[in-house]
C-alpha cells in the first residue's frame, strides 16, 4: 500500500462516493475507494432477516436501510444523465410513484397528500392553508430557487443559494410567517433523516438539507426497480416495517455466501476496508 500511488482517494463507498469514483475512473484517473463496512453501497444497501413459519420453513425478508425514494429520474434527469455517462444507464430502471400523492401526511384534523411537481405542491399547500398564501409563496419560491441554483456547483450565479445555504430551515419559516401546521407540513421530510427544522441546513454538507432533498424528490418521486422477471411460483410481497421497505425474497435471491462474494467483488473494483 505504501508504494502505491493514486490520483484520488475516496473515503466512503456510499452512492456519492461510488459515483464520484466512477466518474473519476471513467476520466482515466486511478482511484482508491476506502470503506469501513464489508459491503459497499452506504444507504443503498439492504439487510436480510428470516422468519420461521409454522411448517418449519423460513421466509427471507429484505429491508432497505436508507433510500426510500429519490427524484430527478425522469428521462433527461440528473440520475439518468450520470448513469448514461458511466455506461450503466441500461442496467437501471426507475418506477414513478403516485403523482397525486407519493407521501400522505396524517394530522389530527386534516390529511395532506404530497403531489409530484413544484407547482402542484405549492397549489395544494395554498388550498390547505388559504390564509397563508403569501407566506407559502415566499417560502416555496426560496426553496425552489435554492434547489435550482444548487446545480450551479461549478460556476454560475447563486444569489439565493448563497444567502440561504447556511441558514436553518426554521429561519425561512419565521421570515415567511408560517403557522406551526404549515411548517410541519412543509418540513415533513426532515423526519426521514431524524432531523428537525432548527438543525437542518440547506446546502450544508455536514448535515441534512431539506431543500436539496426536495430537489431530488420533486418534481416527482421515483423508486429504483430491482425486481426480477416474475416467476409463476415466486412469492413476493411488499410491506412497511418500521418505516423501511420490506420484501419477501424468492428462493433464488436468498443469501448464500453473499459476504464472501461481495468481498471478492470489492477487491476487483478497488474498494478496500478502512
C-alpha positions as CSV (number, residue, x, y, z in Angstrom):
1,X,0.0,0.0,0.0
2,X,2.9,2.4,0.8
3,X,4.3,2.0,-2.6
4,X,1.1,2.6,-4.5
5,X,0.1,6.0,-5.8
6,X,-3.4,7.2,-6.6
7,X,-4.9,10.2,-8.4
8,X,-7.7,10.3,-5.9
9,X,-8.8,8.6,-2.7
10,X,-12.5,8.5,-1.9
11,X,-13.4,7.8,1.7
12,X,-16.7,6.0,1.9
13,X,-18.5,3.9,-0.7
14,X,-21.9,5.4,-0.4
15,X,-23.8,6.4,-3.5
16,X,-22.0,9.7,-3.6
17,X,-18.5,8.2,-3.1
18,X,-19.1,5.4,-5.7
19,X,-20.4,7.8,-8.3
20,X,-17.5,10.2,-7.8
21,X,-15.0,7.4,-8.0
22,X,-16.7,6.0,-11.1
23,X,-16.7,9.4,-12.8
24,X,-13.0,9.9,-12.0
25,X,-12.2,6.4,-13.2
26,X,-14.0,6.9,-16.5
27,X,-11.9,10.0,-16.9
28,X,-8.8,7.9,-16.7
29,X,-7.9,8.6,-13.1
30,X,-6.5,5.9,-10.7
31,X,-8.9,5.9,-7.8
32,X,-8.9,4.1,-4.5
33,X,-12.2,3.8,-2.5
34,X,-11.9,3.1,1.2
35,X,-14.9,1.6,3.1
36,X,-15.1,0.6,6.8
37,X,-18.0,-1.8,6.2
38,X,-17.7,-5.2,4.4
39,X,-20.3,-4.2,1.9
40,X,-20.2,-1.2,-0.4
41,X,-23.2,1.0,-1.1
42,X,-23.8,3.1,2.0
43,X,-27.6,3.8,2.5
44,X,-28.4,2.0,-0.8
45,X,-27.6,-1.3,1.0
46,X,-30.2,-3.8,2.2
47,X,-30.1,-6.3,5.1
48,X,-32.0,-9.6,5.3
49,X,-33.7,-11.4,8.1
50,X,-35.6,-14.7,8.0
51,X,-38.8,-15.8,9.8
52,X,-39.6,-19.4,10.7
53,X,-43.1,-20.4,9.6
54,X,-45.4,-22.8,11.4
55,X,-44.5,-25.5,8.9
56,X,-40.8,-25.2,9.8
57,X,-39.8,-23.4,6.6
58,X,-38.1,-20.0,6.6
59,X,-39.1,-16.9,4.6
60,X,-36.4,-14.3,4.0
61,X,-37.2,-10.6,4.1
62,X,-35.2,-7.8,2.6
63,X,-35.1,-4.3,4.2
64,X,-33.8,-1.0,2.7
65,X,-31.5,0.8,5.2
66,X,-31.9,4.3,3.8
67,X,-33.1,5.1,0.4
68,X,-36.9,5.2,0.2
69,X,-37.4,7.3,-2.9
70,X,-35.5,9.8,-5.0
71,X,-36.2,12.4,-7.7
72,X,-34.6,13.5,-10.9
73,X,-35.1,10.1,-12.5
74,X,-37.3,11.1,-15.5
75,X,-35.7,11.0,-19.0
76,X,-33.0,13.7,-19.1
77,X,-33.0,13.9,-15.3
78,X,-29.9,14.2,-13.1
79,X,-29.6,10.4,-12.3
80,X,-30.2,9.0,-15.8
81,X,-27.7,11.5,-17.2
82,X,-25.0,10.4,-14.8
83,X,-25.7,6.7,-15.2
84,X,-25.8,7.0,-19.0
85,X,-22.4,8.9,-19.0
86,X,-21.0,6.0,-16.9
87,X,-22.3,3.4,-19.4
88,X,-24.7,1.7,-16.9
89,X,-28.0,3.6,-17.8
90,X,-29.4,0.5,-19.5
91,X,-29.0,-1.5,-16.2
92,X,-31.2,0.7,-14.1
93,X,-34.9,1.3,-14.2
94,X,-37.0,3.6,-12.1
95,X,-40.7,3.4,-11.3
96,X,-42.6,6.7,-10.7
97,X,-44.6,6.9,-7.5
98,X,-48.1,8.1,-7.3
99,X,-48.0,11.6,-8.9
100,X,-51.1,12.7,-6.9
101,X,-49.6,11.8,-3.6
102,X,-46.3,9.9,-3.1
103,X,-46.4,10.8,0.6
104,X,-49.5,11.1,2.8
105,X,-49.4,13.1,6.0
106,X,-51.9,12.4,8.7
107,X,-52.6,15.2,11.2
108,X,-55.2,15.3,13.9
109,X,-57.6,17.5,11.9
110,X,-56.5,17.0,8.3
111,X,-54.7,14.8,5.8
112,X,-52.3,16.1,3.2
113,X,-51.2,14.2,0.1
114,X,-47.8,15.4,-1.2
115,X,-48.1,15.6,-5.1
116,X,-45.3,15.4,-7.6
117,X,-44.2,18.7,-9.0
118,X,-43.3,22.1,-7.6
119,X,-46.4,23.9,-9.0
120,X,-48.8,21.2,-7.8
121,X,-47.2,21.1,-4.4
122,X,-47.4,24.9,-3.8
123,X,-51.0,25.0,-5.0
124,X,-52.1,22.2,-2.7
125,X,-50.4,23.9,0.3
126,X,-52.3,27.1,-0.5
127,X,-55.6,25.1,-0.7
128,X,-54.8,23.6,2.7
129,X,-53.8,26.9,4.2
130,X,-55.5,29.7,2.2
131,X,-54.9,32.3,4.9
132,X,-51.2,31.8,4.5
133,X,-51.0,32.2,0.7
134,X,-48.3,35.0,0.7
135,X,-46.1,33.2,3.2
136,X,-46.3,29.9,1.4
137,X,-45.5,31.5,-1.9
138,X,-42.4,33.2,-0.4
139,X,-41.2,30.0,1.3
140,X,-41.7,27.9,-1.8
141,X,-40.0,30.4,-4.1
142,X,-36.9,30.4,-1.8
143,X,-36.9,26.6,-1.6
144,X,-37.3,26.2,-5.4
145,X,-34.7,28.8,-6.2
146,X,-32.2,27.2,-3.8
147,X,-32.9,23.9,-5.5
148,X,-32.3,25.2,-9.0
149,X,-29.2,27.3,-8.1
150,X,-27.7,24.3,-6.2
151,X,-27.0,22.8,-9.6
152,X,-24.5,25.6,-10.4
153,X,-21.8,24.0,-8.3
154,X,-19.1,24.5,-11.0
155,X,-19.9,28.1,-11.8
156,X,-22.8,30.5,-12.4
157,X,-24.6,33.0,-10.2
158,X,-26.2,31.6,-7.0
159,X,-27.6,34.7,-5.1
160,X,-30.4,33.0,-3.3
161,X,-28.4,29.9,-2.6
162,X,-25.6,32.0,-1.1
163,X,-28.0,33.8,1.2
164,X,-29.8,30.7,2.5
165,X,-27.3,27.8,2.2
166,X,-26.0,28.0,5.7
167,X,-29.2,29.1,7.5
168,X,-31.6,26.7,9.2
169,X,-35.0,26.0,7.8
170,X,-36.7,27.4,10.8
171,X,-35.4,30.9,9.9
172,X,-37.1,30.6,6.5
173,X,-40.3,29.6,8.2
174,X,-40.1,32.5,10.5
175,X,-39.4,35.0,7.7
176,X,-42.4,33.6,5.8
177,X,-44.6,33.9,9.0
178,X,-45.9,30.4,8.6
179,X,-48.1,28.7,11.2
180,X,-47.0,25.6,13.1
181,X,-49.2,23.4,11.0
182,X,-47.9,24.8,7.7
183,X,-44.3,24.4,8.9
184,X,-44.9,20.8,9.9
185,X,-46.5,20.0,6.5
186,X,-43.6,21.5,4.5
187,X,-40.9,20.1,6.8
188,X,-42.2,16.5,6.9
189,X,-39.1,15.2,5.0
190,X,-36.8,16.0,7.9
191,X,-38.3,13.1,9.8
192,X,-36.9,10.7,7.2
193,X,-33.4,11.8,8.3
194,X,-34.1,12.1,12.0
195,X,-33.7,15.8,11.7
196,X,-35.6,18.9,12.8
197,X,-36.0,22.3,11.2
198,X,-33.6,24.2,13.6
199,X,-30.9,21.6,12.9
200,X,-31.2,21.1,9.2
201,X,-29.2,23.4,7.0
202,X,-29.7,23.9,3.3
203,X,-26.6,23.0,1.3
204,X,-24.6,22.2,4.4
205,X,-22.6,19.0,3.7
206,X,-22.3,18.4,7.4
207,X,-25.9,17.5,7.9
208,X,-29.3,17.0,6.2
209,X,-30.5,19.8,3.9
210,X,-34.3,19.6,3.1
211,X,-34.2,21.9,0.0
212,X,-31.5,19.7,-1.6
213,X,-33.5,16.7,-0.6
214,X,-36.7,18.3,-2.1
215,X,-34.7,18.9,-5.3
216,X,-34.1,15.2,-5.6
217,X,-37.7,14.3,-4.8
218,X,-39.5,17.0,-6.7
219,X,-40.9,17.3,-9.4
220,X,-41.8,13.7,-8.8
221,X,-40.9,10.7,-6.6
222,X,-39.2,7.7,-8.0
223,X,-38.1,4.3,-6.7
224,X,-35.5,2.0,-8.2
225,X,-37.0,-1.1,-9.7
226,X,-34.9,-4.0,-8.5
227,X,-37.5,-6.7,-9.3
228,X,-36.6,-9.8,-11.3
229,X,-38.9,-11.1,-14.0
230,X,-42.0,-12.7,-12.5
231,X,-41.8,-16.3,-11.7
232,X,-45.1,-18.2,-11.6
233,X,-44.0,-20.0,-8.4
234,X,-42.5,-17.0,-6.7
235,X,-44.0,-15.5,-3.6
236,X,-43.1,-11.9,-3.2
237,X,-44.8,-9.2,-1.1
238,X,-44.1,-5.6,-0.1
239,X,-45.0,-4.2,3.3
240,X,-43.9,-1.3,5.5
241,X,-41.9,-2.3,8.6
242,X,-40.7,0.4,10.9
243,X,-40.6,2.9,8.1
244,X,-38.5,0.7,5.9
245,X,-39.4,-1.2,2.8
246,X,-39.7,-4.9,3.4
247,X,-39.8,-7.5,0.6
248,X,-40.1,-11.3,0.9
249,X,-37.3,-12.8,-1.2
250,X,-37.9,-15.6,-3.8
251,X,-35.7,-18.6,-3.3
252,X,-33.1,-17.7,-5.9
253,X,-32.4,-14.4,-4.0
254,X,-31.9,-15.8,-0.5
255,X,-28.5,-15.3,1.0
256,X,-25.9,-18.0,0.1
257,X,-22.4,-16.9,0.9
258,X,-23.0,-13.3,-0.2
259,X,-20.4,-11.6,2.1
260,X,-17.5,-13.6,0.6
261,X,-18.7,-12.9,-2.9
262,X,-19.1,-9.2,-2.0
263,X,-15.6,-9.0,-0.7
264,X,-14.2,-10.6,-3.9
265,X,-16.2,-8.1,-6.0
266,X,-14.9,-5.2,-3.9
267,X,-11.3,-6.3,-4.5
268,X,-11.9,-6.3,-8.2
269,X,-13.4,-2.8,-8.0
270,X,-10.5,-1.4,-5.9
271,X,-12.7,-0.9,-2.8
272,X,-10.7,-1.5,0.4
273,X,-11.8,-1.6,4.0
274,X,-10.5,1.2,6.3
